[in-house]
Amino acid sequence: MTPFDDVRQVDAGVLNVGYVQAGPADGDTVILLHGWPYDIHSFVDVVPLLVDAGQRVVVPYLRGYGTTQFRSDDTVRNGEPAAMGLDLIALMDALDIDTATLAGFDWGARTADVVAALWPERCRGLVSVSGYLIDGQASGAVPLPPKAELSWWYQYYFATERGRTGYDRNRREFARLIWHTASPKWTFDDATFARSAAALDNPDHVDIVIHNYRWRLALADGEPRYAEWEKRLAAKPAITVPSISLEGDANGAPHLDPGVYAKQFTGRYEHRTVGGGVGHNLPQEAPRAFAEAVLDVCAQR
């Protein structure tokens, strides 16, 4: 039996969060955050490496994934970055975690960045795949060069009701396509894919994904409760905690050159490019490199 066979649940803010936990209860805490369209199993080979080093590891399902559920039917199914950042703060409070090292990729990296920037007292250190991912709706409204726009094709698909219906009907086919295009050299098998794709069956998944991408383009409103936090994020606050950004050398998903965002990290900072054909799902494709970055950030404290 592995930690991933023992999914626990805890009420945290507006959510009942599904999560797995491993390692000594008195160890320093590391929280690992997955992206879209992936799940907690992106860290299945990272967790043992961190536990062997004495870390307490917590891996939650984000809102709209796996066994994480909203506690009320009346809560807006909101995909705003600030909402997800506050989800993480609520989870830490529910588990009595004062501070933790945060590490993630894709949506998970953005959520970790948000907490590191807005609540640095809760973040001992940060590992972020693709670096600084904080932005606001105004930036999302600025057109990109055509080649860059092409890589965001699904964002525009999701802007339509046809896209919402198509994603809902074809979640697995859509996820498999993203896995292949974002990690073109990763040869995952059917069992590996099916294990993670099950998390997309969450009843709130489609609503969260569609709102997330429409909000980025200012095609969907946010909630007033998050407006002040989003205003602060739109100003692109610096990240002051010890940080390491990672990038796979074969990442097929949209991402910036590290030189563009390095200035946003004003504390101790390092960038590492992971070679060998590593794509977007870096922790699952290169678990040792990801774990080493986490442990190196932990050692910097």
C-alpha positions as CSV (number, residue, x, y, z in Angstrom):
1,M,0.0,0.0,0.0
2,T,1.3,3.4,-1.0
3,P,0.3,6.9,0.3
4,F,-1.7,7.3,-2.9
5,D,-3.9,4.4,-1.9
6,D,-5.0,6.3,1.2
7,V,-6.8,9.5,0.1
8,R,-7.9,11.5,3.1
9,Q,-10.5,14.2,3.4
10,V,-10.5,17.4,5.4
11,D,-12.9,20.5,5.4
12,A,-10.8,23.5,4.4
13,G,-12.5,26.8,3.6
14,V,-15.2,26.3,0.9
15,L,-13.9,22.8,0.1
16,N,-13.7,19.3,1.4
17,V,-10.2,18.5,0.1
18,G,-8.9,15.1,-0.9
19,Y,-5.2,14.7,-0.2
20,V,-2.5,12.1,0.5
21,Q,0.1,12.4,3.1
22,A,3.4,10.6,3.8
23,G,6.5,10.9,5.9
24,P,7.1,11.7,9.6
25,A,4.5,13.8,11.3
26,D,7.3,16.0,12.9
27,G,9.1,16.5,9.6
28,D,9.3,19.8,7.7
29,T,6.2,20.0,5.4
30,V,6.4,20.0,1.7
31,I,3.1,20.6,-0.3
32,L,3.1,19.4,-3.9
33,L,0.5,20.9,-6.3
34,H,-0.5,19.3,-9.6
35,G,-1.7,21.0,-12.8
36,W,-4.2,20.6,-15.6
37,P,-5.1,18.1,-16.9
38,Y,-3.2,16.0,-14.5
39,D,-3.6,14.9,-10.8
40,I,-1.8,14.0,-7.6
41,H,-0.1,11.0,-9.4
42,S,2.3,13.4,-11.1
43,F,4.2,13.1,-7.8
44,V,3.9,9.4,-7.3
45,D,7.7,8.9,-7.7
46,V,8.7,12.2,-6.0
47,V,7.0,11.5,-2.7
48,P,9.2,8.5,-1.7
49,L,12.4,10.6,-2.4
50,L,11.2,13.4,-0.2
51,V,10.1,11.0,2.6
52,D,13.4,9.2,2.5
53,A,15.0,12.6,3.2
54,G,12.8,13.1,6.3
55,Q,10.1,15.4,4.8
56,R,6.4,15.3,5.6
57,V,4.7,15.5,2.3
58,V,1.1,16.6,1.5
59,V,-0.4,16.2,-2.0
60,P,-3.9,17.7,-2.4
61,Y,-6.3,17.5,-5.3
62,L,-7.0,21.0,-6.5
63,R,-10.6,22.3,-6.7
64,G,-12.4,20.4,-9.5
65,Y,-10.2,17.3,-9.3
66,G,-10.4,13.9,-7.7
67,T,-12.2,13.7,-4.4
68,T,-12.0,17.4,-3.6
69,Q,-15.6,18.7,-3.4
70,F,-17.3,22.0,-2.6
71,R,-19.0,22.0,0.8
72,S,-22.0,23.9,-0.6
73,D,-24.0,23.6,-3.8
74,D,-24.3,27.4,-3.7
75,T,-20.6,28.2,-3.9
76,V,-19.5,29.6,-7.3
77,R,-17.3,27.2,-9.2
78,N,-14.5,29.7,-9.6
79,G,-11.2,29.1,-11.2
80,E,-9.5,32.4,-10.3
81,P,-5.8,32.2,-9.2
82,A,-6.6,34.0,-6.0
83,A,-9.3,31.5,-5.1
84,M,-6.9,28.6,-5.5
85,G,-4.3,30.4,-3.5
86,L,-6.8,30.9,-0.7
87,D,-7.7,27.2,-1.0
88,L,-4.1,26.3,-0.2
89,I,-4.0,28.7,2.8
90,A,-7.3,27.1,4.1
91,L,-5.8,23.6,3.7
92,M,-2.7,24.6,5.6
93,D,-4.9,26.0,8.4
94,A,-7.0,22.8,8.5
95,L,-3.9,20.6,8.8
96,D,-2.2,22.9,11.3
97,I,0.6,23.7,8.9
98,D,2.1,27.1,9.8
99,T,4.7,27.1,7.0
100,A,5.6,24.8,4.2
101,T,7.8,24.4,1.1
102,L,5.6,24.7,-1.9
103,A,6.3,23.0,-5.2
104,G,4.2,22.5,-8.3
105,F,3.7,22.7,-12.1
106,D,1.1,24.3,-14.3
107,W,-1.9,25.4,-12.2
108,G,-0.1,24.0,-9.2
109,A,3.0,26.2,-9.8
110,R,0.7,29.2,-10.3
111,T,-1.0,28.5,-7.0
112,A,2.3,28.1,-5.2
113,D,3.6,31.3,-6.7
114,V,0.4,33.1,-5.5
115,V,0.9,32.0,-1.9
116,A,4.6,32.7,-2.0
117,A,4.0,36.3,-3.2
118,L,0.9,37.2,-1.1
119,W,1.6,35.2,2.1
120,P,5.4,34.7,2.2
121,E,5.2,34.0,5.9
122,R,3.4,30.8,5.1
123,C,6.0,29.7,2.5
124,R,9.5,28.5,3.5
125,G,10.6,28.0,-0.1
126,L,9.3,27.5,-3.6
127,V,9.9,25.2,-6.6
128,S,8.0,26.4,-9.6
129,V,8.0,24.7,-13.0
130,S,8.0,27.4,-15.7
131,G,8.8,30.0,-13.1
132,Y,6.7,33.1,-12.3
133,L,3.1,32.4,-13.4
134,I,1.3,35.3,-11.8
135,D,-0.6,37.6,-14.1
136,G,-3.9,39.6,-14.3
137,Q,-6.8,39.9,-16.7
138,A,-5.3,43.0,-18.4
139,S,-2.3,41.1,-19.5
140,G,-4.5,38.3,-20.8
141,A,-6.2,40.8,-23.1
142,V,-3.0,41.7,-24.9
143,P,-2.6,39.9,-28.3
144,L,0.4,37.7,-28.7
145,P,2.3,36.9,-31.9
146,P,0.4,34.4,-34.1
147,K,2.7,31.5,-33.3
148,A,2.3,32.0,-29.6
149,E,-1.5,32.4,-30.0
150,L,-1.6,29.0,-31.8
151,S,-0.2,27.3,-28.7
152,W,-3.1,28.6,-26.7
153,W,-5.7,27.1,-29.1
154,Y,-7.6,25.3,-26.3
155,Q,-8.1,28.6,-24.3
156,Y,-10.1,30.0,-27.3
157,Y,-12.0,26.7,-27.7
158,F,-13.0,27.0,-24.1
159,A,-14.3,30.5,-24.7
160,T,-17.2,29.0,-26.6
161,E,-20.2,27.0,-25.5
162,R,-19.2,24.5,-28.1
163,G,-15.8,24.2,-26.3
164,R,-17.5,23.7,-22.9
165,T,-19.7,20.9,-24.3
166,G,-16.9,19.3,-26.3
167,Y,-14.5,19.2,-23.3
168,D,-17.3,17.8,-21.1
169,R,-18.0,15.0,-23.6
170,N,-14.4,14.2,-24.3
171,R,-12.4,14.8,-21.1
172,R,-10.1,11.8,-21.5
173,E,-9.4,12.3,-25.2
174,F,-8.7,16.0,-24.6
175,A,-6.4,15.2,-21.6
176,R,-4.5,12.6,-23.6
177,L,-4.0,15.1,-26.5
178,I,-2.6,17.7,-24.0
179,W,-0.3,15.2,-22.4
180,H,1.1,14.3,-25.8
181,T,1.5,17.9,-27.1
182,A,2.9,19.2,-23.8
183,S,5.3,16.3,-23.4
184,P,6.1,15.1,-26.9
185,K,8.9,12.8,-25.8
186,W,7.2,11.3,-22.8
187,T,6.1,7.7,-23.5
188,F,3.5,7.1,-20.8
189,D,1.4,3.9,-21.0
190,D,-2.4,3.6,-20.9
191,A,-2.5,2.6,-17.2
192,T,-0.5,5.7,-16.2
193,F,-2.9,7.9,-18.1
194,A,-6.0,6.2,-16.9
195,R,-4.9,6.5,-13.3
196,S,-4.8,10.3,-13.5
197,A,-7.6,10.8,-16.0
198,A,-10.1,9.4,-13.4
199,A,-9.6,12.7,-11.4
200,L,-11.2,14.6,-14.3
201,D,-14.5,12.9,-13.5
202,N,-15.1,15.3,-10.6
203,P,-18.5,16.9,-11.0
204,D,-17.1,20.4,-10.8
205,H,-14.1,19.8,-13.1
206,V,-15.5,21.3,-16.3
207,D,-17.0,24.4,-14.6
208,I,-13.6,25.1,-12.9
209,V,-11.6,24.6,-16.1
210,I,-13.9,26.7,-18.2
211,H,-14.1,29.6,-15.7
212,N,-10.3,29.5,-15.3
213,Y,-9.6,30.0,-18.9
214,R,-12.4,32.4,-19.6
215,W,-11.4,34.5,-16.6
216,R,-7.9,34.9,-18.0
217,L,-9.3,36.4,-21.1
218,A,-11.7,38.7,-19.1
219,L,-14.6,36.7,-20.6
220,A,-15.9,35.7,-17.2
221,D,-16.2,37.8,-14.0
222,G,-14.5,37.0,-10.8
223,E,-16.0,37.1,-7.3
224,P,-15.9,40.3,-5.3
225,R,-14.4,38.4,-2.3
226,Y,-11.2,37.8,-4.4
227,A,-11.1,41.2,-6.1
228,E,-8.5,42.8,-3.7
229,W,-6.2,39.8,-4.0
230,E,-6.5,39.8,-7.8
231,K,-5.6,43.5,-7.8
232,R,-2.5,42.7,-5.9
233,L,-1.6,39.8,-8.2
234,A,-2.1,41.9,-11.3
235,A,0.7,44.2,-10.1
236,K,3.0,41.2,-10.3
237,P,4.4,41.2,-6.8
238,A,7.9,39.9,-6.2
239,I,8.6,36.5,-4.7
240,T,11.0,37.0,-1.8
241,V,11.3,33.4,-0.5
242,P,14.1,31.0,-1.6
243,S,13.1,29.7,-5.0
244,I,14.1,27.4,-7.8
245,S,12.4,27.5,-11.1
246,L,12.5,24.4,-13.4
247,E,11.9,23.9,-17.1
248,G,12.0,20.7,-19.2
249,D,14.0,20.9,-22.4
250,A,11.1,19.5,-24.4
251,N,8.2,21.4,-22.8
252,G,5.6,21.7,-25.6
253,A,3.2,23.8,-23.5
254,P,3.2,27.6,-23.6
255,H,6.0,28.9,-21.4
256,L,8.3,31.9,-21.1
257,D,12.1,32.0,-21.4
258,P,13.5,32.0,-17.8
259,G,15.2,35.3,-18.5
260,V,11.9,37.0,-18.8
261,Y,10.7,36.3,-15.3
262,A,13.9,36.0,-13.3
263,K,13.6,39.6,-12.0
264,Q,10.4,38.6,-10.2
265,F,12.4,36.5,-7.8
266,T,14.1,38.9,-5.4
267,G,15.2,36.4,-2.8
268,R,17.7,33.6,-3.3
269,Y,16.9,32.2,-6.7
270,E,18.2,29.7,-9.3
271,H,16.9,28.4,-12.6
272,R,17.5,24.8,-13.8
273,T,16.7,23.4,-17.2
274,V,16.2,19.6,-17.0
275,G,17.4,17.8,-20.1
276,G,16.7,14.4,-21.6
277,G,13.5,15.2,-23.5
278,V,11.5,16.3,-20.4
279,G,8.2,17.9,-21.1
280,H,5.5,19.8,-19.2
281,N,4.7,17.3,-16.5
282,L,8.2,17.6,-15.1
283,P,7.7,15.9,-11.7
284,Q,6.4,12.7,-13.3
285,E,8.9,12.7,-16.2
286,A,11.9,13.7,-14.1
287,P,11.1,12.9,-10.4
288,R,14.6,12.9,-9.2
289,A,15.4,16.3,-10.6
290,F,12.2,17.7,-9.1
291,A,12.8,16.2,-5.7
292,E,16.4,17.4,-5.7
293,A,15.2,21.0,-6.3
294,V,12.7,20.7,-3.4
295,L,15.4,19.4,-1.1
296,D,17.8,22.1,-2.2
297,V,15.3,24.8,-1.4
298,C,14.6,23.2,1.9
299,A,18.3,23.3,2.7
300,Q,18.5,27.0,1.9
301,R,16.2,28.0,4.8
